Amino acid sequence: TESLVHMGQAHAALGDLEEAKCLFKQAYPVAREAKWFLVIISTLISFIEVINGPSPETKLAVILSVLAHPGITPNMRERCERIRRELRPALTSEQIEAAQQRAEATQVETWADEIIL
């Protein structure tokens, strides 16, 4: 499963976003069933990086939710911080506040279900 995520990241780096999304969608249900939380988060972050939707506000909410989780790795934290920096200029202070509220109210697994499945 982790191999699928890594292959998806490689395809994304090469610009093959459709194949990357397919690989992430294959990896996620297996990770979810096995309750491999770090693979779930890795898949979610990778998926957020390559999809056009959802809105920047929703993407920020997802990233803030991941950042609030105590079990993320330093690499995951760094990736989320980068995504947050990229998203913030496109959002108003009201949207950032709304994203924060949504992040606090929604668990990472719920975001993954909503966005990847």
TIMIKOL-67349 format. One record per residue: residue number from 1; residue in three letters; y, z, x of N, C-alpha, C in turn. Coordinates in steps of 0.02 Angstrom, whole numbers, plus 50000, padded with zeros to 5 digits. Layout:
! TIMIKOL-67349
rec n:NUM	res:ALA	nv:Y	nw:Z	nu:X	cav:Y	caw:Z	cau:X	cv:Y	cw:Z	cu:X
...
This chain:
! TIMIKOL-67349
rec n:1	res:THR	nv:49940	nw:50000	nu:50041	cav:50000	caw:50000	cau:50000	cv:50063	cw:50000	cu:50043
rec n:2	res:GLU	nv:50063	nw:50042	nu:50094	cav:50120	caw:50044	cau:50139	cv:50127	cw:49977	cu:50175
rec n:3	res:SER	nv:50071	nw:49944	nu:50188	cav:50072	caw:49878	cau:50219	cv:50107	cw:49828	cu:50174
rec n:4	res:LEU	nv:50096	nw:49833	nu:50109	cav:50130	caw:49788	cau:50062	cv:50206	cw:49798	cu:50065
rec n:5	res:VAL	nv:50226	nw:49861	nu:50070	cav:50298	caw:49875	cau:50074	cv:50326	cw:49846	cu:50139
rec n:6	res:HIS	nv:50291	nw:49855	nu:50194	cav:50314	caw:49828	cau:50258	cv:50316	cw:49751	cu:50257
rec n:7	res:MET	nv:50265	nw:49721	nu:50226	cav:50266	caw:49647	cau:50220	cv:50325	cw:49625	cu:50176
rec n:8	res:GLY	nv:50338	nw:49662	nu:50123	cav:50395	caw:49646	cau:50081	cv:50461	cw:49651	cu:50119
rec n:9	res:GLN	nv:50467	nw:49703	nu:50160	cav:50528	caw:49710	cau:50201	cv:50535	cw:49652	cu:50250
rec n:10	res:ALA	nv:50478	nw:49630	nu:50278	cav:50480	caw:49573	cau:50324	cv:50501	cw:49510	cu:50288
rec n:11	res:HIS	nv:50474	nw:49498	nu:50229	cav:50494	caw:49439	cau:50189	cv:50568	cw:49442	cu:50171
rec n:12	res:ALA	nv:50591	nw:49502	nu:50154	cav:50663	caw:49510	cau:50137	cv:50706	cw:49494	cu:50197
rec n:13	res:ALA	nv:50686	nw:49517	nu:50256	cav:50724	caw:49504	cau:50317	cv:50726	cw:49429	cu:50333
rec n:14	res:LEU	nv:50674	nw:49393	nu:50313	cav:50672	caw:49321	cau:50324	cv:50706	cw:49281	cu:50268
rec n:15	res:GLY	nv:50731	nw:49318	nu:50218	cav:50767	caw:49285	cau:50163	cv:50723	cw:49264	cu:50105
rec n:16	res:ASP	nv:50659	nw:49280	nu:50107	cav:50613	caw:49263	cau:50052	cv:50611	cw:49322	cu:50003
rec n:17	res:LEU	nv:50665	nw:49328	nu:49964	cav:50674	caw:49386	cau:49920	cv:50624	cw:49387	cu:49863
rec n:18	res:GLU	nv:50605	nw:49329	nu:49837	cav:50557	caw:49328	cau:49782	cv:50490	cw:49354	cu:49804
rec n:19	res:GLU	nv:50467	nw:49333	nu:49862	cav:50402	caw:49358	cau:49887	cv:50407	cw:49433	cu:49902
rec n:20	res:ALA	nv:50464	nw:49454	nu:49929	cav:50475	caw:49525	cau:49943	cv:50469	cw:49566	cu:49878
rec n:21	res:LYS	nv:50502	nw:49543	nu:49825	cav:50499	caw:49579	cau:49761	cv:50427	cw:49582	cu:49735
rec n:22	res:CYS	nv:50391	nw:49527	nu:49741	cav:50321	caw:49526	cau:49718	cv:50279	cw:49578	cu:49756
rec n:23	res:LEU	nv:50289	nw:49582	nu:49821	cav:50251	caw:49630	cau:49862	cv:50269	cw:49702	cu:49844
rec n:24	res:PHE	nv:50333	nw:49715	nu:49831	cav:50353	caw:49782	cau:49811	cv:50323	cw:49800	cu:49743
rec n:25	res:LYS	nv:50322	nw:49751	nu:49698	cav:50293	caw:49763	cau:49632	cv:50218	cw:49774	cu:49635
rec n:26	res:GLN	nv:50185	nw:49746	nu:49685	cav:50114	caw:49759	cau:49695	cv:50103	cw:49829	cu:49724
rec n:27	res:ALA	nv:50145	nw:49849	nu:49770	cav:50137	caw:49913	cau:49804	cv:50152	cw:49972	cu:49758
rec n:28	res:TYR	nv:50202	nw:49966	nu:49717	cav:50225	caw:50023	cau:49678	cv:50172	cw:50054	cu:49633
rec n:29	res:PRO	nv:50137	nw:50016	nu:49591	cav:50088	caw:50048	cau:49546	cv:50033	cw:50086	cu:49583
rec n:30	res:VAL	nv:50014	nw:50060	nu:49640	cav:49962	caw:50094	cau:49680	cv:49989	cw:50160	cu:49707
rec n:31	res:ALA	nv:50049	nw:50158	nu:49734	cav:50080	caw:50219	cau:49760	cv:50092	cw:50270	cu:49704
rec n:32	res:ARG	nv:50112	nw:50246	nu:49647	cav:50124	caw:50290	cau:49590	cv:50059	cw:50324	cu:49568
rec n:33	res:GLU	nv:50007	nw:50285	nu:49562	cav:49942	caw:50312	cau:49540	cv:49916	cw:50364	cu:49590
rec n:34	res:ALA	nv:49925	nw:50350	nu:49654	cav:49902	caw:50396	cau:49706	cv:49950	cw:50454	cu:49719
rec n:35	res:LYS	nv:50009	nw:50451	nu:49688	cav:50061	caw:50502	cau:49697	cv:50084	cw:50506	cu:49770
rec n:36	res:TRP	nv:50090	nw:50448	nu:49802	cav:50115	caw:50444	cau:49870	cv:50191	cw:50440	cu:49868
rec n:37	res:PHE	nv:50222	nw:50498	nu:49866	cav:50294	caw:50500	cau:49853	cv:50335	cw:50462	cu:49904
rec n:38	res:LEU	nv:50319	nw:50468	nu:49968	cav:50359	caw:50433	cau:50018	cv:50353	cw:50357	cu:50012
rec n:39	res:VAL	nv:50295	nw:50333	nu:49991	cav:50286	caw:50261	cau:49981	cv:50324	cw:50239	cu:49918
rec n:40	res:ILE	nv:50324	nw:50282	nu:49867	cav:50363	caw:50267	cau:49807	cv:50437	cw:50260	cu:49825
rec n:41	res:ILE	nv:50463	nw:50307	nu:49863	cav:50534	caw:50305	cau:49883	cv:50547	cw:50244	cu:49926
rec n:42	res:SER	nv:50505	nw:50231	nu:49974	cav:50514	caw:50173	cau:50018	cv:50515	cw:50108	cu:49978
rec n:43	res:THR	nv:50470	nw:50104	nu:49930	cav:50467	caw:50044	cau:49888	cv:50530	cw:50038	cu:49846
rec n:44	res:LEU	nv:50553	nw:50093	nu:49818	cav:50614	caw:50093	cau:49776	cv:50675	cw:50073	cu:49817
rec n:45	res:ILE	nv:50683	nw:50102	nu:49875	cav:50741	caw:50085	cau:49918	cv:50738	cw:50011	cu:49937
rec n:46	res:SER	nv:50679	nw:49988	nu:49957	cav:50671	caw:49918	cau:49977	cv:50687	cw:49872	cu:49918
rec n:47	res:PHE	nv:50664	nw:49890	nu:49859	cav:50675	caw:49849	cau:49800	cv:50750	cw:49846	cu:49784
rec n:48	res:ILE	nv:50783	nw:49903	nu:49787	cav:50855	caw:49906	cau:49774	cv:50893	cw:49861	cu:49822
rec n:49	res:GLU	nv:50870	nw:49858	nu:49884	cav:50904	caw:49818	cau:49935	cv:50900	cw:49743	cu:49921
rec n:50	res:VAL	nv:50849	nw:49720	nu:49885	cav:50839	caw:49648	cau:49878	cv:50854	cw:49620	cu:49808
rec n:51	res:ILE	nv:50861	nw:49663	nu:49758	cav:50872	caw:49635	cau:49691	cv:50946	cw:49627	cu:49677
rec n:52	res:ASN	nv:50961	nw:49579	nu:49633	cav:51030	caw:49568	cau:49613	cv:51053	cw:49620	cu:49562
rec n:53	res:GLY	nv:51012	nw:49637	nu:49515	cav:51026	caw:49689	cau:49466	cv:50990	cw:49751	cu:49488
rec n:54	res:PRO	nv:50999	nw:49806	nu:49461	cav:51047	caw:49825	cau:49409	cv:51118	cw:49829	cu:49436
rec n:55	res:SER	nv:51162	nw:49856	nu:49397	cav:51232	caw:49861	cau:49416	cv:51241	cw:49903	cu:49478
rec n:56	res:PRO	nv:51296	nw:49893	nu:49514	cav:51310	caw:49935	cau:49572	cv:51311	cw:50010	cu:49555
rec n:57	res:GLU	nv:51335	nw:50026	nu:49496	cav:51337	caw:50096	cau:49475	cv:51267	cw:50125	cu:49469
rec n:58	res:THR	nv:51221	nw:50086	nu:49440	cav:51152	caw:50109	cau:49433	cv:51119	cw:50113	cu:49502
rec n:59	res:LYS	nv:51131	nw:50064	nu:49544	cav:51104	caw:50067	cau:49612	cv:51127	cw:50130	cu:49648
rec n:60	res:LEU	nv:51192	nw:50146	nu:49640	cav:51218	caw:50206	cau:49672	cv:51184	cw:50268	cu:49644
rec n:61	res:ALA	nv:51173	nw:50271	nu:49578	cav:51139	caw:50328	cau:49548	cv:51069	cw:50336	cu:49577
rec n:62	res:VAL	nv:51034	nw:50281	nu:49585	cav:50967	caw:50283	cau:49615	cv:50971	cw:50311	cu:49685
rec n:63	res:ILE	nv:51016	nw:50285	nu:49725	cav:51022	caw:50306	cau:49794	cv:51042	cw:50379	cu:49799
rec n:64	res:LEU	nv:51087	nw:50402	nu:49756	cav:51106	caw:50473	cau:49757	cv:51048	cw:50517	cu:49736
rec n:65	res:SER	nv:51008	nw:50494	nu:49690	cav:50949	caw:50531	cau:49669	cv:50899	cw:50538	cu:49727
rec n:66	res:VAL	nv:50890	nw:50484	nu:49764	cav:50845	caw:50486	cau:49822	cv:50874	cw:50533	cu:49875
rec n:67	res:LEU	nv:50938	nw:50527	nu:49888	cav:50970	caw:50570	cau:49939	cv:50965	cw:50644	cu:49922
rec n:68	res:ALA	nv:50963	nw:50660	nu:49858	cav:50958	caw:50731	cau:49838	cv:50888	cw:50759	cu:49845
rec n:69	res:HIS	nv:50839	nw:50716	nu:49855	cav:50770	caw:50741	cau:49861	cv:50758	cw:50769	cu:49930
rec n:70	res:PRO	nv:50730	nw:50829	nu:49934	cav:50720	caw:50861	cau:50000	cv:50665	cw:50830	cu:50042
rec n:71	res:GLY	nv:50623	nw:50787	nu:50013	cav:50567	caw:50760	cau:50050	cv:50577	cw:50694	cu:50084
rec n:72	res:ILE	nv:50638	nw:50668	nu:50083	cav:50648	caw:50602	cau:50114	cv:50651	cw:50608	cu:50190
rec n:73	res:THR	nv:50632	nw:50554	nu:50222	cav:50632	caw:50552	cau:50295	cv:50702	cw:50535	cu:50321
rec n:74	res:PRO	nv:50715	nw:50549	nu:50385	cav:50780	caw:50530	cau:50414	cv:50794	cw:50455	cu:50407
rec n:75	res:ASN	nv:50742	nw:50413	nu:50416	cav:50752	caw:50341	cau:50409	cv:50773	cw:50323	cu:50337
rec n:76	res:MET	nv:50741	nw:50353	nu:50288	cav:50758	caw:50341	cau:50218	cv:50830	cw:50364	cu:50204
rec n:77	res:ARG	nv:50847	nw:50422	nu:50231	cav:50915	caw:50448	cau:50221	cv:50966	cw:50399	cu:50250
rec n:78	res:GLU	nv:50953	nw:50373	nu:50310	cav:50998	caw:50326	cau:50342	cv:51006	cw:50262	cu:50301
rec n:79	res:ARG	nv:50951	nw:50236	nu:50276	cav:50953	caw:50175	cau:50234	cv:50994	cw:50188	cu:50171
rec n:80	res:CYS	nv:50982	nw:50246	nu:50139	cav:51019	caw:50262	cau:50078	cv:51093	cw:50271	cu:50091
rec n:81	res:GLU	nv:51110	nw:50303	nu:50146	cav:51181	caw:50312	cau:50164	cv:51215	cw:50244	cu:50175
rec n:82	res:ARG	nv:51179	nw:50198	nu:50207	cav:51206	caw:50131	cau:50218	cv:51218	cw:50095	cu:50151
rec n:83	res:ILE	nv:51170	nw:50099	nu:50107	cav:51177	caw:50067	cau:50041	cv:51235	cw:50099	cu:50003
rec n:84	res:ARG	nv:51240	nw:50165	nu:50006	cav:51295	caw:50199	cau:49972	cv:51362	cw:50176	cu:49999
rec n:85	res:ARG	nv:51369	nw:50170	nu:50065	cav:51432	caw:50145	cau:50094	cv:51448	cw:50075	cu:50071
rec n:86	res:GLU	nv:51396	nw:50033	nu:50064	cav:51406	caw:49964	cau:50042	cv:51427	cw:49960	cu:49969
rec n:87	res:LEU	nv:51402	nw:50005	nu:49928	cav:51415	caw:50003	cau:49856	cv:51482	cw:50033	cu:49837
rec n:88	res:ARG	nv:51502	nw:50085	nu:49871	cav:51562	caw:50122	cau:49850	cv:51626	cw:50081	cu:49842
rec n:89	res:PRO	nv:51641	nw:50034	nu:49886	cav:51704	caw:49996	cau:49877	cv:51707	cw:49956	cu:49812
rec n:90	res:ALA	nv:51650	nw:49939	nu:49784	cav:51648	caw:49899	cau:49723	cv:51653	cw:49942	cu:49659
rec n:91	res:LEU	nv:51657	nw:50008	nu:49668	cav:51656	caw:50053	cau:49610	cv:51720	cw:50093	cu:49604
rec n:92	res:THR	nv:51738	nw:50107	nu:49543	cav:51795	caw:50151	cau:49530	cv:51773	cw:50224	cu:49537
rec n:93	res:SER	nv:51821	nw:50269	nu:49541	cav:51803	caw:50340	cau:49546	cv:51765	cw:50364	cu:49484
rec n:94	res:GLU	nv:51781	nw:50335	nu:49426	cav:51746	caw:50353	cau:49364	cv:51673	cw:50329	cu:49367
rec n:95	res:GLN	nv:51661	nw:50270	nu:49394	cav:51593	caw:50245	cau:49401	cv:51553	cw:50286	cu:49451
rec n:96	res:ILE	nv:51585	nw:50307	nu:49504	cav:51552	caw:50349	cau:49554	cv:51532	cw:50416	cu:49523
rec n:97	res:GLU	nv:51578	nw:50445	nu:49484	cav:51563	caw:50508	cau:49450	cv:51506	cw:50499	cu:49400
rec n:98	res:ALA	nv:51507	nw:50445	nu:49362	cav:51453	caw:50431	cau:49314	cv:51386	cw:50422	cu:49350
rec n:99	res:ALA	nv:51387	nw:50388	nu:49406	cav:51326	caw:50379	cau:49446	cv:51300	cw:50446	cu:49470
rec n:100	res:GLN	nv:51344	nw:50490	nu:49491	cav:51324	caw:50556	cau:49514	cv:51291	cw:50595	cu:49457
rec n:101	res:GLN	nv:51320	nw:50592	nu:49398	cav:51291	caw:50627	cau:49340	cv:51222	cw:50599	cu:49322
rec n:102	res:ARG	nv:51216	nw:50533	nu:49324	cav:51151	caw:50502	cau:49309	cv:51100	cw:50520	cu:49362
rec n:103	res:ALA	nv:51121	nw:50523	nu:49425	cav:51075	caw:50541	cau:49479	cv:51049	cw:50611	cu:49470
rec n:104	res:GLU	nv:51092	nw:50657	nu:49450	cav:51071	caw:50726	cau:49440	cv:51024	cw:50734	cu:49380
rec n:105	res:ALA	nv:51029	nw:50689	nu:49332	cav:50990	caw:50694	cau:49271	cv:50924	cw:50655	cu:49273
rec n:106	res:THR	nv:50914	nw:50615	nu:49325	cav:50856	caw:50570	cau:49326	cv:50817	cw:50580	cu:49391
rec n:107	res:GLN	nv:50752	nw:50588	nu:49384	cav:50709	caw:50596	cau:49443	cv:50695	cw:50529	cu:49475
rec n:108	res:VAL	nv:50679	nw:50531	nu:49539	cav:50666	caw:50470	cau:49578	cv:50610	cw:50429	cu:49546
rec n:109	res:GLU	nv:50556	nw:50462	nu:49524	cav:50500	caw:50427	cau:49495	cv:50521	cw:50389	cu:49432
rec n:110	res:THR	nv:50565	nw:50419	nu:49393	cav:50590	caw:50387	cau:49332	cv:50629	cw:50324	cu:49349
rec n:111	res:TRP	nv:50672	nw:50329	nu:49400	cav:50710	caw:50270	cau:49423	cv:50662	cw:50215	cu:49445
rec n:112	res:ALA	nv:50611	nw:50234	nu:49483	cav:50564	caw:50183	cau:49507	cv:50529	cw:50149	cu:49449
rec n:113	res:ASP	nv:50507	nw:50188	nu:49400	cav:50475	caw:50158	cau:49341	cv:50522	cw:50109	cu:49306
rec n:114	res:GLU	nv:50584	nw:50129	nu:49297	cav:50633	caw:50088	cau:49260	cv:50651	cw:50024	cu:49299
rec n:115	res:ILE	nv:50657	nw:50029	nu:49363	cav:50683	caw:49972	cau:49402	cv:50627	cw:49926	cu:49427
rec n:116	res:ILE	nv:50572	nw:49954	nu:49449	cav:50520	caw:49912	cau:49479	cv:50471	cw:49884	cu:49428
rec n:117	res:LEU	nv:50453	nw:49926	nu:49379	cav:50403	caw:49902	cau:49330	cv:50432	cw:49854	cu:49279
